[in-house]
Amino acid sequence: MKKLILTMAIAVMGFTAVFAQDSTKRAKRQMPKLTAEQRAEKTTGMMEKKLNLTADQKQKIYAIELDKAKKMDAFRTEDRAAIKGKMKDRKADLEKSKADLDKILTTDQKSKLDAFRAEAKEKGGKMRKGMGRGKQDKAPVVSNPPAQG
């Protein structure tokens, strides 16, 4: 009788351990490969919807975004050694395109865009932490340490 109970207990613990593992991992969704024109159109469309752009603003922003997307494509096709050396140039290009956008947008539109960028940055930071970068081995916190003596 004891062997039967012991066997049942071990079986229950084994099944619990097996089913406790997450077997429903989400498959990584493949992002479609967009051309520079498609990315510029997508970004411009998003800005038009969020910022209520005029037709003239939309046309100018599309030109800036298209230039930025083409430069990014060229930047990505370079080899790793060249990329590390050109990071400052890439940052300067991004700042220039941001400044060009600021010249086109009204102050209300700029504030909306800045709020949207801040929200996206925060969301991206949370996603990166969820990928394991934020998890570091830390010493366990002991709420009630043993008495010395």
C-alpha positions in Angstrom: 0.0 0.0 0.0 2.8 2.4 0.9 4.5 1.7 -2.5 1.3 2.5 -4.3 0.9 5.8 -2.5 4.5 6.7 -3.0 4.3 5.8 -6.8 1.1 7.9 -7.1 2.8 10.9 -5.4 5.8 10.7 -7.6 3.6 10.4 -10.7 1.6 13.5 -9.7 4.8 15.5 -9.0 6.2 14.4 -12.4 3.1 15.4 -14.3 2.9 18.7 -12.5 6.5 19.4 -13.5 5.9 18.4 -17.1 2.7 20.5 -17.5 4.2 23.5 -15.6 6.6 24.2 -18.5 5.4 26.7 -21.1 5.0 24.7 -24.3 3.0 27.4 -26.1 5.8 29.7 -26.9 4.9 32.3 -29.5 6.4 31.8 -32.8 8.6 34.8 -33.9 6.6 36.7 -36.4 8.6 37.5 -39.6 8.6 41.2 -40.4 8.0 41.8 -44.1 10.9 43.3 -46.0 9.8 46.7 -47.0 11.5 48.9 -49.6 12.7 52.4 -48.7 9.7 53.8 -50.5 7.2 51.6 -48.6 8.8 52.5 -45.2 8.7 56.2 -46.1 5.1 55.9 -47.1 4.2 54.0 -43.9 5.9 56.5 -41.7 4.4 59.4 -43.5 0.9 57.8 -43.3 1.3 57.3 -39.6 2.4 60.9 -39.1 -0.5 62.2 -41.3 -2.9 60.2 -39.1 -1.4 61.3 -35.7 -0.5 64.9 -36.6 -3.2 65.9 -39.1 -0.7 67.0 -41.7 -1.6 69.2 -44.7 -0.9 68.0 -48.2 2.2 70.2 -48.5 3.5 68.9 -45.2 2.9 65.4 -46.2 4.8 65.8 -49.4 7.8 67.4 -47.7 7.8 64.8 -44.9 7.7 62.0 -47.4 10.8 63.3 -49.2 12.6 63.5 -45.8 11.6 60.0 -44.8 12.5 58.6 -48.2 16.0 60.1 -48.0 16.3 58.7 -44.4 15.2 55.2 -45.5 17.6 55.2 -48.4 20.5 56.2 -46.2 19.5 53.5 -43.7 19.5 50.9 -46.5 23.0 51.9 -47.5 24.1 51.9 -43.9 22.8 48.4 -43.4 24.5 46.9 -46.5 28.0 48.0 -45.4 30.2 45.5 -43.5 30.5 45.5 -39.7 33.8 47.3 -39.5 32.6 50.2 -41.7 29.4 50.5 -39.7 31.2 51.0 -36.4 33.2 53.8 -37.9 30.2 55.5 -39.3 27.9 55.5 -36.3 28.6 59.2 -35.7 27.7 60.0 -39.3 24.5 58.0 -38.9 23.5 59.9 -35.7 24.2 63.2 -37.5 22.0 62.1 -40.4 19.2 61.3 -38.0 19.5 64.6 -36.2 19.5 66.4 -39.5 16.3 64.7 -40.6 14.7 65.4 -37.2 15.6 69.1 -37.5 14.2 69.1 -41.1 10.9 67.7 -39.7 10.8 70.3 -37.0 11.1 73.0 -39.6 8.0 71.7 -41.4 5.7 70.9 -38.4 3.8 73.4 -36.4 4.5 73.7 -32.6 1.4 71.7 -31.8 2.4 69.0 -34.2 6.0 69.0 -32.8 4.7 68.5 -29.3 2.5 65.6 -30.4 5.4 64.0 -32.3 7.7 64.4 -29.3 5.1 62.7 -27.0 4.7 59.9 -29.5 8.5 59.4 -29.7 8.8 59.3 -25.9 6.0 56.8 -25.7 7.6 54.6 -28.4 11.0 54.8 -26.6 9.4 53.7 -23.3 7.6 50.9 -25.0 10.8 49.8 -26.7 12.7 49.8 -23.4 10.1 47.6 -21.8 10.3 45.2 -24.8 14.1 45.0 -24.5 13.9 44.3 -20.8 11.4 41.5 -21.5 13.9 39.9 -23.8 16.2 39.2 -20.9 18.6 42.1 -21.1 17.1 43.7 -18.0 17.3 40.5 -15.9 20.6 40.2 -14.1 21.7 37.9 -11.4 21.0 39.7 -8.2 21.5 38.6 -4.6 18.3 37.4 -3.1 16.6 39.8 -0.8 16.2 38.4 2.7 13.3 40.1 4.5 14.0 38.5 7.8 17.8 37.8 8.1 18.9 35.3 10.8 20.1 36.7 14.1 23.8 36.8 14.6 25.2 35.7 17.8 
